[in-house]
Amino acid sequence: MLILTIWVIPVLVFVLFAVRQRSQKEQGVESAERSLSIHKEQLARLDQLRDSGELSDVEYQSFRLEEEKALLADAETDRSSRGQVSQMSWVWVPLFTLAIFGGAWLTYNKIGAYPAVQVKEQFAQLASDANLSPEQVSKTLNDYQQLLEKTPEDIEGWFRLARMQMDMEAYPEALLSLNKVLAQLRLVEHEAEDESTILAYIGQVQATLGASELSLAAFEESLSYFQNDTALGLAGRLSFDLGKNEKAIEYWTRLKLNNLDADSQVIDEFIAEAKDRLLAQGIDYAVDEPIRIVVRVDLPAAWEGLSKDAALFVYARPIGSRMPLAVKRLAIRAQNVTVMLSDSDAMGPMAGISSQDVVEVTARVSLTGIANAQPGDWGTDAVEVSLNQVETNVELTINMP
């Protein structure tokens, strides 16, 4: 319907213009013809007046000369009007109509919505037809990429394309798309977790392409923003494969401590294997366990009614200060949550809890997922914690306002 409208409106405007112009010219011709007829009648009347003796020869010649001048002038106007009418022949209407149709189609195809409509139809076909060939799927993704090139700031579009390219095992293309996502993400305000997630995806793709060093670097950068379990596990695996056994033990230990409720048998086996490698090299490696606070948070029964944007923040901060030393942000998926705070959750290189003797621990449910406190957020009283042992346990109860 939109395409039809784009084409029909200019055609109608042109036709109406042509009709109006032709009508005006035809009216000019009719006016000139009436004037000629009147002048001829006046000349005939002058002849009658001269023959009857009512006009002298001098008067007759003078009046006739004036009428003939007027007659010649109107005759010239008549010829001009007829020429203009003939110039606007109706044969031009279909020719101009075709030209307008062609121009409209070219505009729509090159700079209009046609590419977006085409890609949308291709994705609809992908969803409805399970028998499409890999070539058809690849063409759809290529067309989608060309469309996104016109809107490089479309972060969600590039990320969607990257995920589909990964599903299609088009890893070099997926890597390019993910790097575009990362570049655009860094131009706008965003959560550190978002940047960490994209870097973790880049690490996964690099690992699949066999670029282990680049993959490990991406995971390590990801972990500098946020403690992503996937990044911790794969960073440990890559470090182990590259012979960096101390690093592998460090990453796997952090992964184990981040998942206190999970079965750690597999992780323990990985750590033991890395230790055996070091022992074979004459290194008796002992894991330096970090100072940590294990926090159990109980939420009200109304947690199930929270929006998908809501998030749980758990903080450790100096006594009497509002600036966190360590913080964790979690999606809310249960009424009871257990988290661990350590130096790996520090807000900066100078932060962390291991340099403190005493901290206070608190938690807050942000209804909008924003880190800064907002009216209506759920909270808990701060609990003072002494850090005189490796692991300290704390229980917090979130209250609704």
Summary of the structure (lengths in Angstrom):
residues: 401
radius of gyration: 42.1
end to end distance: 52.4
largest distance: 147.8
contacts: 1125
relative contact order: 0.05
helix: 60%
strand: 13%
